[in-house]
Amino acid sequence: MALKKSFSKDGKKCTVTFSVSPEAAKDVSKANVVGDFNSWSSTDTPMKKAKDGSFTAKIELDSEREYQFRYLLDGTRWENDWKADKYIPAPYSNADNSVVVTKKDF
């Protein structure tokens, strides 16, 4: 799992590519990125499955912010991005949420 970031020329937007590796997505048929940027919707941000079994999704976010997220695999299994920028405790469970930081100098 990994995050790739690219910033707009004016620096106000950051396009983040979220990805789930083939190893983490073994035997998974669908994946979604779920986070505060989509009101924690389990269906609004589906990921595309590649031939190698990985999943990716690109989301344009405002820069200079932090966004919490997790991956939802097959609608039942929650996973963090183990290469996220940081982690914070989830408010409603005993788990952590992954965090992406959209700052150029982070």
N, C-alpha and C positions, 0 to 999 in steps of 0.2 A: 504494500500500500504506500502511496506517496502523493504528494501535492506538488503541482507545478504552477507557478504564478507568472503572469505577464501583465504589465501595467500599460494603461493608455498613455498617449503622448503627453497629455496634460496632467497625468498622475492621479486623476480623480476616480478612476475605475481600475479594478484588478480582476482579470479573468483567471479563475482558479480551475485547473484541471484536477479533478478528484479521480483516483484510480484504486482499484482493488486487484491485486495480483492474481494470476491463475492459481497459485498455491492456496491463497486464502479463499478463493472462490470455487474450489474443487466441488463438483457436483451441484453447483448453484445454477439455477435457471434464470433468476432475475435479481437485480440489485437496485436500490434507491439510495440517494444521498438525502438525509433527513437532518434538518437543522433549524436554527432560529431564523435563517434567511428565507425559509419557506414555511414558517409557522409550524415547524415540526410535522409537516405533512408526510405521511408514509407513501404517497403516490405522486406528488407533484414533480419530483425530479428523478425520473428513471435513468438508469445508466445503460449505456450501449455495451453489448457483449461483443468482444473481438474473437477472431478465430482461435487465438491461443487460450481462450477461457477467461481472460481478464475483463474487467468492466471499467468504463470511463464515463465521466460527465463533466462538461464545462459550464461554469456558472460565472456570470459577471457580477461582481460585488463592489460596493463602495470601498474606496481606499481608506487607510488610517483607522481601521476598525478591527475588532476581533469577533469571530463567529464560531459558535459551538455547533458541532455536528457529530453524527455517527452514520454508519452504513447499516442498512436493513437488507439482509439477504434472505431471499425467498419469503419475504413477509413475516418471518418468525425469528430470525437470528440477528441480534445486534452485534456489531463489531466496531471497534475504534480503529482509527488510522494510526498505526504504530510509528509512523514518521510525521505525525502532526507537529505543529509548532509548539504546542503545550497541551496540558490536560487539566481539567478542573472538575470537582465533584458535581455530579448530576443532582439537581434539586429533588428529584422524585424517586431515586433508587440508590442502591449501594454501589453504583458504577461511576466511572468517570466519563466525561464527554471529551472528545477531541476538540481542539481549537485551531483554526487557521487565522493567522494574523496578516492583514493586508497592508502592511507598512513596507515601503521600499527598503528601509534600512534594517529590517528585522532579520 
